[in-house]
Amino acid sequence: MSAITLSSAQAHLDAWLAASIAVAAAQSYEISTPTGTRKLTSADAAEIRNMIVFWETRVNRLSGVGRKRLRYFVPSSD
């Protein structure tokens, strides 16, 4: 079982989305991390995008989104 809960993953995703919006508007943003506070600037845009994708994937996985797959087969002519 994963140590990261859905609510924790959602909180991380929300924080990175807020960072993205703030950096786009003000060109810098401070985010709290487990090891302290970190200042992000527009130069960190690629990392912000990567973290959004990471946490969005984690949220989707924990909430079961994307697990339904369409499977089909072609009957053989044997």
BELVENMO-V572504 format. One line per field, one symbol per residue. psi: psi as a letter, one per 30 degrees, with the letter a starting at -180 (. if undefined). A space follows every 10 residues. Layout:
# BELVENMO-V572504
psi=???
This chain:
# BELVENMO-V572504
psi=kkfkleeeee eeeeeeeeee eeeeefglkk kklfgakkkk lffgeeeeee eeeeeeeeee effgkgfkkk klljklg.
